[in-house]
Each structure stands twice: as C-alpha cells, then as structure tokens.
Amino acid sequence: MKTPSKAWRKWTASFLVTVLSLSTLAACSSGGKEAAPASGAPGGAASGSDSGPYKLNIMLPTFKTTFPKDNSPVVQELNKYLNSEMHLEWVPNNSYPEKLNITLASGKLPTIMVIDSKSPSFINAARTGAFWEIGPYLKDYPNLSKANPIVLNNSSIDGKNYGIYRTRALARNGIMYRKDWLENVGLQEPKTIDDFYNILKAFATKDPDKNGKNDTYGMVISKFTGPFEIMQTWFGVPNKWGPDASGKLLPAHLFPEYMDSLKFFKKLYDEKLINADFAVMDTGKWNDPVVNGQAGVIVDVTDNAGRLEDKIHAALEKAGKDDKSKQIMDIVDTVEGPKGKKNLPTSGYAGVIAISKTGAKTEEDLKKALTFLDKLNDEKAQTLAGNGIEGTHYKKVEGGIEPIKDAAKLEGEVEGLNQMLTFLPEDRTLKVVQTPLRQKIAKVQKDAEQYIVPNPAEPLVSNVYTQKGPQLDTMISDARTKFIVGQIDEAGFKAAVELWRKSGGDDYVKEINELYEKTKK
C-alpha cells in the first residue's frame, strides 16, 4: 500500500487523539476488511479495459438488523451488470458517526463511503487529502453530470465537492399515524400542535386497537434525533440556524422557542405518550412498535408510511385478519404552531458518496470508481438495488409492482442497497402499485414545499465546528435528553448552554456570521 502523505499522517495522529476521547467509542462496531486493489474498470469504463471485475469496498448504513450479504443474489446480479466485485461494509445507522471516526482515524478507508458531508471529521479528512475532489470530473459521466448545481453547492466543502450527493425530496418530513386507530378513538386528522397531542393521548389511553387492554402508546422515537428536530420547527425554532431580531445568525437552541419545544417533549415523556427508552432505542427497531400494534405515530419521512402499511398488511394477512382494501396508515405534512405552519426540509440530499484516496489511489482508479457510481444509476442497476430481481422479490402487476410478502427475504437480499444510489438524474426504481396512501404521499410532499424552513448557514463550513463539532453537538443533545427525562430543569439546560458557549460555541457563532456576511457581499 502506498505510504500516506505527511499531512495525512499528521492529521490521522491528531484526529485519533480526538476520537479516543469520545465517550461513545466503546460502542463502535469493528472495522471491515481492507479494500482490495482495483483490478479493472466496470462495464462501460472510460479506460475501455477488458481486465477482471472492479474490486471495491463500500461502507454504508443499515437501518435494519439484517441486510444483504456480499453473496446475496441481488448483489451478485449487480456485480454482473457493473463488472464489479463489491464488499459491503454495513454499519448500524445509530453508530455510523462513531464508526466513521474510527475508520477515518485508521487511515485504511473503503473505496466508497456514504458520509454526512458536513461531519467535522469528514471535513477535516477532505481538507487534508483523504478524499478525491470529484467536482471537475462529473461532466464526463452521463448520469452524474445531471447533478443539481444548488444541491452540489449545499453539499460542498469550501466550494469543492468531495462526494456526489444522494438526492432526496425537499419537503419529505411529516407525521405518519394509524388511520384505523384515529377512527376508533373518534378524532380527525391533526391540524394544530394541540390536535397532535390529543391524538397521542387518545392512542395511549382510549384503547385504539379495541382489544380491551391498556397496551398502546402514542408515538415511538429512537436514538435518531430527527423527530425532535422536525417537531421543534412547529414551535418556530429555525432549521439549525436562523436570524435574530438584528439579523445575526444563531443556532436553534439559542432561540426561546427551543425551550417551548423541550417543555412539550417533556410533557409527552412524563405522560408516557412516547416510549421511555427513546434515548437508547436502536433505529433498526424503530418501526416495529407501529407494525406490532404498540404505537400509533411516527414523525419522520412520510414515504415511510407506505412501507409501514405494507408490513402491517403482511402481519395481518399472516394472522388471517387482513383486509387489503382498507387503508391503515395516513399522513399529514405538518401542523399549525404559534408562527403558522412550518416544516423541516431536507437539504435536497442525504449525505454524499465519497471516494477515498486509499481505496482509489490514482486518477485512473478514481475514474473507475466514478464509472461504477455512474452506471449504478442506470435504470437496470437502480431497479436491482431498489427492487431486487423480478420473479424473486417482486412481480409486475397492473399499475406497478407487487413485492413478495416474505419480509425477511426482502431485508436479507434487497433492502438497504438503495443507500448506494444517488438517484441521478432521477429515481428510476420501479414503484409499487400506487395505493391511495402512496398517491397522497407524493402530493403532500409536493404541497409541503410552501412550508419548509430554509437553513441560511447550509453551505457555510466553520473551522471551529470542524474541530469541535462533535463535542458541541453532544453537549446540546445530551442536555435535551436530560431535560426531557427530568434529570435537569430549565436552569440546568441554561447551564449546559453556557458550557457550550465557553467550550467553543461563541467562537462558532462568530465564525458562522463572518462567513455569512461574506456570502451576502
């Protein structure tokens, strides 16, 4: 293996010290095997090489406890189409940041990695030469060249792209709930925050499944902090950063509305309307309470409602109680708060797919990796990664496709492979039959764009955050959890904010505003 540069060795040594100080280090999963050297270009490579399969390691998140292995039929079909030999390094989503830090510190990186482009550790690594800047190369690839310039800017570091973004709908977030439960407790679709609370209360206290038992609760939340960030926007909290009365940008937790949202979350916890173990619940099990009939609400991306409904129907069918014509789940984009309707948007992307310089050592290797990613977004490859193999994992029917009912087979052979896709120039996967629910999801996501709250600091890259981001973020997220569960009160949260300020938070705010002023000029 080629000896790393002095700059990279220096950064690795210093970063390892930082990583070893993280309290979550012990929870990290072990690393995958080192990537084999590239030994040929995938089909359609610009080099025109006829050598063997292109060998590469890919690190990607999993949201399930089971996932496709390297020898699964879909992975093998993808390998045939791409002329590749993939080794997939799956990492549980809730421990992905920690595993990423360990992997970066090791200096032995997979060829391709799914990464949060604003992660301080990734920014440091990109700036010190661990990843290829791919922006100048994208024009040479038929699929990747269709990237949206605005989203490329949002995902850039210092104006440079060290990864190709994974396309996502802007107004994707919302509320998913059991429609049948709502009808059973005699309530209507929520219009306000109070309506939302009343639904959770009824789901916890009014026997929404009509089984005569006190065995349900309102909303399930996992380690993933997304639901809190979505719901706090309902109260008028900005999207990560927002202007104060003077026009100065401040982070969300410095706005008074943030405490209003915390008090609401604490009320849900105190009244047992959410699961008590939310702070430690594995994201891979997040959907289970809704599918199993324990909880009635999830706040997340609304397209998950269709998947939840499919799984509930499958469970009911197995028990001989299913009515396929009945709509079980429903959605709403947001609810009215003190400042009207607000919706937390995505940035138009969900992380980037980056190419490391240890996995792709030369420019020729880089081009092989880009050719692989470009061809991975052909219609055939997207269909394989997103749907599986026709006749094995789905069948074509009028109006779309019908996945098999074997959930374990789908999880073990298909689900999660779409994490590799950029969906450029568009999502080409096959769609299941568009039920009324799925038709509503598409409409709601489009209509909700009028309520999204932009983040004015989205493209800004702070050196302070690059160095201290994980520690600063942990201070606030830990204080939020402690407040919700009653370990600290409002004074305790304010003390945590003061510690945040003294630990680099004030410097972070100062730098963001300096960068923001430059962009306005």
C-alpha positions as CSV (number, residue, x, y, z in Angstrom):
1,M,0.0,0.0,0.0
2,K,1.3,3.4,-0.9
3,T,2.7,5.4,2.1
4,P,0.3,8.2,3.2
5,S,1.4,11.8,2.8
6,K,3.0,13.6,5.8
7,A,-0.1,15.9,6.0
8,W,-2.4,12.8,6.1
9,R,-0.2,11.1,8.8
10,K,-0.1,14.2,10.9
11,W,-3.9,14.7,10.6
12,T,-4.5,11.0,11.4
13,A,-2.4,11.1,14.5
14,S,-4.1,14.2,15.9
15,F,-7.6,13.1,14.9
16,L,-7.1,9.7,16.6
17,V,-6.5,11.5,19.9
18,T,-9.8,13.3,19.4
19,V,-11.6,10.1,18.5
20,L,-10.3,8.3,21.6
21,S,-11.7,11.0,23.8
22,L,-15.3,10.3,22.6
23,S,-17.4,8.7,25.2
24,T,-19.2,6.6,22.6
25,L,-16.0,5.0,21.4
26,A,-16.7,1.7,23.2
27,A,-20.0,1.3,21.4
28,C,-18.5,1.3,18.0
29,S,-18.6,-1.7,15.8
30,S,-15.4,-3.2,14.4
31,G,-14.0,-2.3,11.1
32,G,-14.4,-4.1,7.8
33,K,-11.7,-5.8,5.8
34,E,-9.4,-3.6,3.7
35,A,-10.4,-2.9,0.2
36,A,-8.8,-5.0,-2.5
37,P,-6.9,-3.0,-5.1
38,A,-8.8,-2.1,-8.2
39,S,-8.1,-4.6,-10.9
40,G,-10.2,-3.4,-13.8
41,A,-12.9,-1.0,-14.9
42,P,-16.6,-1.7,-14.6
43,G,-18.6,-2.2,-17.7
44,G,-18.5,1.0,-19.8
45,A,-15.4,2.4,-18.1
46,A,-13.7,5.2,-20.0
47,S,-10.4,3.3,-20.0
48,G,-12.0,0.5,-22.1
49,S,-10.1,-2.1,-20.1
50,D,-11.1,-5.7,-20.6
51,S,-9.5,-6.9,-17.3
52,G,-11.3,-8.6,-14.5
53,P,-14.0,-7.2,-12.2
54,Y,-13.5,-3.9,-10.5
55,K,-13.0,-4.7,-6.8
56,L,-14.0,-2.3,-4.2
57,N,-15.3,-1.9,-0.6
58,I,-18.3,0.2,0.2
59,M,-19.2,1.4,3.6
60,L,-22.9,2.2,4.0
61,P,-25.5,2.5,6.8
62,T,-28.2,-0.1,7.6
63,F,-31.5,0.7,9.3
64,K,-32.3,-2.9,9.8
65,T,-30.8,-5.7,11.9
66,T,-30.5,-7.9,8.7
67,F,-29.1,-6.8,5.4
68,P,-27.9,-8.1,2.0
69,K,-24.6,-10.0,2.2
70,D,-21.9,-10.0,-0.5
71,N,-23.1,-13.3,-1.8
72,S,-26.8,-12.4,-1.9
73,P,-28.5,-12.8,-5.3
74,V,-29.1,-9.1,-5.8
75,V,-25.6,-8.1,-5.0
76,Q,-24.3,-10.8,-7.4
77,E,-26.6,-9.5,-10.2
78,L,-25.4,-6.0,-9.6
79,N,-21.8,-7.3,-9.8
80,K,-22.6,-8.9,-13.2
81,Y,-24.1,-5.7,-14.6
82,L,-21.4,-3.4,-13.2
83,N,-18.5,-5.9,-13.9
84,S,-17.6,-5.4,-10.2
85,E,-16.8,-7.3,-7.1
86,M,-18.3,-5.4,-4.1
87,H,-17.6,-6.0,-0.5
88,L,-20.3,-4.2,1.5
89,E,-19.3,-2.9,5.0
90,W,-22.7,-2.4,6.7
91,V,-22.8,-0.2,9.8
92,P,-25.9,0.3,12.0
93,N,-27.2,3.8,11.4
94,N,-27.2,4.9,15.0
95,S,-23.5,4.1,15.4
96,Y,-22.4,5.3,12.0
97,P,-20.8,8.6,13.1
98,E,-18.6,6.7,15.6
99,K,-17.6,4.1,13.1
100,L,-16.8,6.8,10.6
101,N,-14.5,8.5,13.0
102,I,-12.7,5.2,13.8
103,T,-12.4,4.4,10.1
104,L,-11.0,7.8,9.2
105,A,-8.5,7.7,12.0
106,S,-7.3,4.3,10.9
107,G,-6.2,5.7,7.5
108,K,-7.5,2.5,5.9
109,L,-10.6,3.6,4.1
110,P,-13.0,1.7,1.9
111,T,-13.1,2.8,-1.7
112,I,-16.5,4.4,-1.4
113,M,-18.2,5.7,1.7
114,V,-21.6,7.1,2.4
115,I,-20.9,10.2,4.5
116,D,-22.5,13.2,6.0
117,S,-20.7,16.0,4.1
118,K,-21.0,18.4,7.0
119,S,-19.5,15.9,9.5
120,P,-16.5,17.7,11.1
121,S,-14.4,14.5,10.8
122,F,-15.2,14.3,7.1
123,I,-14.4,17.9,6.5
124,N,-11.0,17.5,8.2
125,A,-10.2,14.4,6.2
126,A,-11.3,16.0,2.9
127,R,-9.2,19.2,3.6
128,T,-6.1,17.1,4.4
129,G,-6.3,15.0,1.2
130,A,-8.1,11.8,2.3
131,F,-10.8,12.1,-0.4
132,W,-10.9,13.0,-4.1
133,E,-12.4,16.3,-5.2
134,I,-14.8,15.0,-7.8
135,G,-16.5,18.2,-9.0
136,P,-14.3,18.7,-12.1
137,Y,-14.9,15.1,-13.2
138,L,-18.7,15.0,-13.1
139,K,-19.3,16.4,-16.5
140,D,-17.8,13.3,-18.1
141,Y,-20.4,10.9,-16.8
142,P,-23.9,10.8,-18.3
143,N,-25.8,10.3,-15.0
144,L,-23.7,12.1,-12.5
145,S,-23.4,15.1,-14.8
146,K,-27.1,15.8,-14.2
147,A,-26.5,16.9,-10.6
148,N,-28.3,20.0,-9.5
149,P,-25.9,22.9,-9.0
150,I,-27.8,24.2,-6.0
151,V,-27.6,20.9,-4.2
152,L,-24.0,20.5,-5.2
153,N,-23.3,23.8,-3.5
154,N,-25.3,22.8,-0.4
155,S,-23.2,19.6,-0.1
156,S,-19.8,21.3,-0.9
157,I,-16.8,22.0,1.4
158,D,-15.0,25.3,0.8
159,G,-16.8,25.4,-2.6
160,K,-15.4,21.9,-3.6
161,N,-17.3,18.6,-3.9
162,Y,-15.7,15.7,-2.2
163,G,-18.7,13.5,-2.8
164,I,-21.7,13.1,-5.0
165,Y,-24.9,13.8,-3.1
166,R,-27.7,11.4,-2.6
167,T,-30.9,13.0,-4.0
168,R,-33.9,13.5,-1.6
169,A,-37.2,15.3,-1.8
170,L,-37.1,18.7,-0.1
171,A,-40.4,18.5,1.8
172,R,-40.1,14.9,2.9
173,N,-40.8,15.1,6.6
174,G,-44.1,14.8,8.3
175,I,-46.4,12.8,10.6
176,M,-47.4,9.2,10.0
177,Y,-50.3,7.7,12.0
178,R,-52.6,4.7,12.2
179,K,-55.7,5.8,10.4
180,D,-57.7,2.9,11.8
181,W,-56.8,3.9,15.3
182,L,-57.7,7.5,14.7
183,E,-61.2,6.4,13.5
184,N,-61.5,4.1,16.6
185,V,-60.9,7.0,19.0
186,G,-63.2,9.3,17.1
187,L,-60.6,12.0,16.2
188,Q,-59.8,13.8,13.0
189,E,-56.5,14.5,11.1
190,P,-54.4,16.8,13.2
191,K,-54.4,20.5,12.3
192,T,-52.6,22.0,15.3
193,I,-50.0,21.0,17.8
194,D,-52.8,20.6,20.3
195,D,-54.6,18.2,17.9
196,F,-51.4,16.2,17.6
197,Y,-51.0,16.0,21.4
198,N,-54.7,14.9,21.8
199,I,-54.1,12.1,19.3
200,L,-51.1,10.8,21.2
201,K,-53.1,11.0,24.4
202,A,-56.0,9.1,22.9
203,F,-53.7,6.4,21.4
204,A,-52.2,5.9,24.9
205,T,-55.4,5.9,26.9
206,K,-58.5,5.0,24.8
207,D,-57.8,1.5,23.6
208,P,-57.3,2.5,19.9
209,D,-56.9,-1.1,18.8
210,K,-60.1,-2.2,20.6
211,N,-58.6,-5.3,22.2
212,G,-59.7,-4.3,25.8
213,K,-56.1,-4.0,27.0
214,N,-54.0,-1.0,28.1
215,D,-51.1,-1.9,25.8
216,T,-50.6,1.0,23.4
217,Y,-48.9,4.4,23.5
218,G,-48.8,7.4,21.2
219,M,-45.5,7.9,19.4
220,V,-42.3,5.9,19.0
221,I,-39.0,7.7,19.0
222,S,-35.5,6.1,18.7
223,K,-31.9,7.2,19.1
224,F,-32.3,9.1,15.8
225,T,-32.9,12.8,16.8
226,G,-34.8,13.7,13.6
227,P,-38.3,13.6,15.2
228,F,-37.3,16.2,17.8
229,E,-35.8,18.4,15.1
230,I,-38.9,18.1,12.9
231,M,-41.3,18.8,15.8
232,Q,-39.4,21.8,17.2
233,T,-39.9,23.7,13.9
234,W,-43.6,23.6,14.6
235,F,-42.9,25.9,17.5
236,G,-41.0,28.4,15.3
237,V,-37.5,27.0,16.0
238,P,-35.3,27.7,13.0
239,N,-33.7,25.0,10.8
240,K,-30.3,24.6,12.6
241,W,-29.6,28.3,12.2
242,G,-31.8,31.4,11.9
243,P,-31.6,35.2,12.2
244,D,-32.4,37.0,15.5
245,A,-34.1,40.4,15.6
246,S,-30.8,42.1,14.5
247,G,-30.2,39.7,11.6
248,K,-27.4,37.9,13.3
249,L,-27.4,34.1,12.8
250,L,-27.9,32.0,15.9
251,P,-28.1,28.2,16.4
252,A,-31.6,26.7,17.0
253,H,-31.0,26.1,20.8
254,L,-30.4,29.8,21.5
255,F,-34.0,30.8,20.5
256,P,-36.7,30.9,23.2
257,E,-38.9,28.7,21.1
258,Y,-36.5,25.9,21.6
259,M,-37.3,25.7,25.3
260,D,-41.1,25.8,24.4
261,S,-40.5,22.7,22.3
262,L,-38.4,21.0,25.0
263,K,-41.3,21.5,27.5
264,F,-43.7,19.9,25.0
265,F,-41.4,16.9,24.6
266,K,-41.0,16.5,28.4
267,K,-44.8,16.6,28.7
268,L,-45.1,13.7,26.2
269,Y,-42.5,11.8,28.2
270,D,-44.0,12.5,31.6
271,E,-47.4,11.4,30.4
272,K,-46.0,8.2,28.9
273,L,-47.1,9.2,25.4
274,I,-43.7,8.2,23.9
275,N,-41.5,5.2,24.7
276,A,-39.4,5.6,27.8
277,D,-36.4,4.1,26.1
278,F,-36.3,6.6,23.2
279,A,-32.7,7.7,24.0
280,V,-31.3,4.2,23.6
281,M,-33.7,2.5,21.2
282,D,-31.9,1.1,18.1
283,T,-33.1,2.8,14.9
284,G,-33.2,-0.6,13.3
285,K,-36.2,-1.4,15.5
286,W,-37.9,2.0,15.2
287,N,-40.7,0.8,13.0
288,D,-41.5,-2.3,15.0
289,P,-43.9,-0.8,17.6
290,V,-46.1,0.6,14.8
291,V,-46.1,-2.6,12.8
292,N,-46.7,-4.7,16.0
293,G,-49.6,-2.5,17.2
294,Q,-47.9,-0.9,20.2
295,A,-47.6,2.7,19.0
296,G,-49.7,4.7,16.6
297,V,-47.5,7.6,15.4
298,I,-44.0,8.1,13.8
299,V,-42.6,11.6,12.9
300,D,-40.2,11.0,10.0
301,V,-40.1,11.0,6.2
302,T,-43.7,10.5,5.1
303,D,-42.8,8.0,2.3
304,N,-42.2,5.5,5.1
305,A,-45.9,5.3,5.6
306,G,-46.3,3.2,2.5
307,R,-43.7,0.7,3.8
308,L,-45.3,0.6,7.2
309,E,-48.7,-0.1,5.7
310,D,-47.3,-3.0,3.6
311,K,-45.8,-4.6,6.7
312,I,-48.9,-4.2,8.7
313,H,-51.0,-5.8,6.0
314,A,-48.5,-8.6,5.7
315,A,-48.7,-9.2,9.5
316,L,-52.5,-9.2,9.4
317,E,-52.6,-11.5,6.4
318,K,-50.4,-14.0,8.3
319,A,-52.8,-13.9,11.2
320,G,-55.8,-14.3,8.8
321,K,-57.2,-10.9,9.7
322,D,-56.2,-8.7,6.7
323,D,-58.5,-6.6,4.6
324,K,-56.3,-5.5,1.7
325,S,-58.7,-2.8,0.6
326,K,-58.5,-1.0,3.9
327,Q,-56.1,1.9,4.3
328,I,-54.3,1.5,7.6
329,M,-51.8,4.4,7.7
330,D,-52.2,8.1,6.9
331,I,-50.0,11.2,6.8
332,V,-50.0,14.9,7.3
333,D,-47.1,17.2,6.4
334,T,-47.1,19.5,9.5
335,V,-49.4,21.1,12.0
336,E,-50.1,24.7,12.9
337,G,-47.9,26.3,15.5
338,P,-47.5,29.7,17.1
339,K,-46.0,31.1,13.9
340,G,-48.1,29.2,11.4
341,K,-47.3,26.1,9.5
342,K,-43.6,25.2,9.4
343,N,-41.9,22.1,8.0
344,L,-38.3,21.0,8.4
345,P,-36.9,20.3,4.9
346,T,-34.1,18.1,3.8
347,S,-31.2,19.9,2.1
348,G,-32.1,18.2,-1.2
349,Y,-29.8,15.4,-0.3
350,A,-29.0,12.9,2.4
351,G,-25.2,12.7,2.7
352,V,-22.8,12.1,-0.1
353,I,-21.0,9.2,-1.6
354,A,-17.2,9.9,-1.3
355,I,-14.3,8.2,-2.9
356,S,-11.2,7.8,-0.7
357,K,-7.6,8.1,-1.9
358,T,-6.6,4.9,-0.1
359,G,-9.3,2.9,-1.9
360,A,-8.7,4.8,-5.2
361,K,-5.0,5.6,-5.2
362,T,-4.6,7.1,-8.7
363,E,-6.7,9.3,-11.0
364,E,-7.3,6.1,-13.1
365,D,-8.7,4.4,-10.0
366,L,-10.9,7.5,-9.4
367,K,-12.3,7.3,-12.9
368,K,-13.1,3.6,-12.4
369,A,-15.0,4.5,-9.2
370,L,-16.9,7.3,-10.8
371,T,-17.8,5.0,-13.7
372,F,-19.1,2.4,-11.2
373,L,-21.2,5.1,-9.5
374,D,-22.5,6.4,-12.8
375,K,-23.5,3.0,-14.1
376,L,-25.0,2.2,-10.7
377,N,-27.6,4.8,-11.5
378,D,-28.7,3.3,-14.8
379,E,-32.3,2.1,-14.8
380,K,-31.3,-1.6,-14.6
381,A,-28.9,-1.1,-11.6
382,Q,-31.3,1.2,-9.8
383,T,-34.1,-1.4,-10.2
384,L,-31.9,-4.1,-8.9
385,A,-30.7,-2.1,-5.9
386,G,-34.1,-0.7,-5.2
387,N,-36.5,-3.5,-6.0
388,G,-34.5,-6.7,-6.4
389,I,-35.0,-9.4,-9.0
390,E,-38.2,-9.8,-10.9
391,G,-39.9,-13.0,-10.1
392,T,-37.9,-13.4,-6.9
393,H,-38.5,-10.2,-5.0
394,Y,-41.4,-8.7,-6.9
395,K,-43.8,-9.2,-9.7
396,K,-45.1,-6.7,-12.2
397,V,-48.9,-6.1,-12.0
398,E,-51.2,-3.5,-13.4
399,G,-50.2,-0.1,-12.1
400,G,-46.8,-1.0,-10.8
401,I,-45.1,-3.9,-9.0
402,E,-46.1,-6.1,-6.0
403,P,-43.2,-7.0,-3.6
404,I,-43.2,-10.5,-2.2
405,K,-44.7,-10.9,1.3
406,D,-41.5,-12.5,2.7
407,A,-40.2,-9.6,4.7
408,A,-37.2,-11.5,6.0
409,K,-36.1,-12.3,2.4
410,L,-36.5,-8.7,1.3
411,E,-34.5,-7.5,4.2
412,G,-31.8,-10.1,3.7
413,E,-31.4,-9.7,0.0
414,V,-32.7,-6.2,-1.1
415,E,-33.5,-3.6,1.4
416,G,-30.7,-1.1,2.1
417,L,-28.9,-1.5,-1.2
418,N,-30.6,1.7,-2.3
419,Q,-28.3,3.6,0.2
420,M,-25.6,3.4,-2.5
421,L,-27.8,5.2,-5.1
422,T,-27.5,8.9,-5.9
423,F,-30.8,8.9,-7.9
424,L,-29.2,10.9,-10.6
425,P,-30.6,12.1,-12.9
426,E,-33.8,10.7,-11.2
427,D,-35.2,7.9,-9.3
428,R,-35.6,5.1,-11.8
429,T,-36.7,2.3,-9.4
430,L,-40.0,0.6,-10.0
431,K,-42.9,1.7,-7.9
432,V,-45.3,-0.5,-6.1
433,V,-49.0,-0.1,-7.1
434,Q,-50.0,3.4,-6.2
435,T,-52.5,2.9,-3.4
436,P,-54.5,6.0,-2.3
437,L,-51.9,6.4,0.5
438,R,-48.9,6.5,-1.8
439,Q,-50.7,8.9,-4.1
440,K,-51.3,11.1,-1.1
441,I,-47.6,10.9,-0.1
442,A,-46.5,12.2,-3.5
443,K,-49.0,15.1,-3.3
444,V,-48.3,16.0,0.3
445,Q,-44.5,16.1,-0.3
446,K,-45.0,18.5,-3.2
447,D,-47.6,20.7,-1.4
448,A,-45.4,20.9,1.7
449,E,-42.7,22.8,0.0
450,Q,-44.5,26.0,0.8
451,Y,-43.9,25.4,4.5
452,I,-40.3,24.5,4.5
453,V,-37.8,26.5,6.7
454,P,-34.5,27.1,4.9
455,N,-31.2,27.0,6.7
456,P,-29.2,30.1,5.8
457,A,-26.0,28.5,7.0
458,E,-26.4,25.4,4.9
459,P,-23.3,25.9,2.6
460,L,-21.1,27.5,5.3
461,V,-18.2,25.5,6.6
462,S,-16.9,26.5,10.0
463,N,-13.3,25.7,11.1
464,V,-14.5,25.8,14.7
465,Y,-17.2,23.3,14.0
466,T,-14.8,21.1,12.1
467,Q,-12.5,20.9,15.2
468,K,-15.1,20.9,18.0
469,G,-18.4,20.0,16.3
470,P,-19.0,16.5,17.9
471,Q,-18.3,17.8,21.4
472,L,-20.5,20.9,20.9
473,D,-23.4,18.8,19.4
474,T,-23.2,16.2,22.2
475,M,-23.4,18.9,24.9
476,I,-26.8,20.1,23.5
477,S,-28.2,16.7,22.5
478,D,-27.3,15.3,26.0
479,A,-28.9,18.3,27.7
480,R,-32.0,17.9,25.6
481,T,-32.4,14.3,26.6
482,K,-31.7,15.1,30.3
483,F,-34.3,17.8,30.3
484,I,-36.9,15.6,28.7
485,V,-36.5,12.7,31.2
486,G,-36.3,15.1,34.1
487,Q,-32.6,14.8,35.1
488,I,-32.2,18.6,34.7
489,D,-34.6,21.5,34.8
490,E,-34.6,24.8,32.8
491,A,-31.8,26.2,34.8
492,G,-29.8,23.0,34.2
493,F,-30.3,23.4,30.5
494,K,-29.2,27.0,30.5
495,A,-26.1,25.9,32.4
496,A,-25.4,23.4,29.6
497,V,-25.8,26.2,27.0
498,E,-23.3,28.4,28.9
499,L,-20.8,25.5,28.9
500,W,-21.4,25.1,25.2
501,R,-20.7,28.8,24.7
502,K,-17.4,28.7,26.7
503,S,-16.3,25.4,25.0
504,G,-16.3,27.0,21.6
505,G,-19.9,27.8,20.9
506,D,-19.5,31.5,20.9
507,D,-16.5,31.2,18.6
508,Y,-18.6,29.0,16.3
509,V,-21.4,31.6,16.2
510,K,-18.9,34.4,15.5
511,E,-17.3,32.5,12.6
512,I,-20.6,31.5,11.0
513,N,-21.7,35.1,11.0
514,E,-18.4,36.2,9.4
515,L,-18.8,33.6,6.7
516,Y,-22.5,34.6,6.2
517,E,-21.6,38.3,5.8
518,K,-19.1,37.3,3.1
519,T,-21.7,35.4,1.2
520,K,-24.1,38.4,1.3
521,K,-21.3,40.6,-0.2
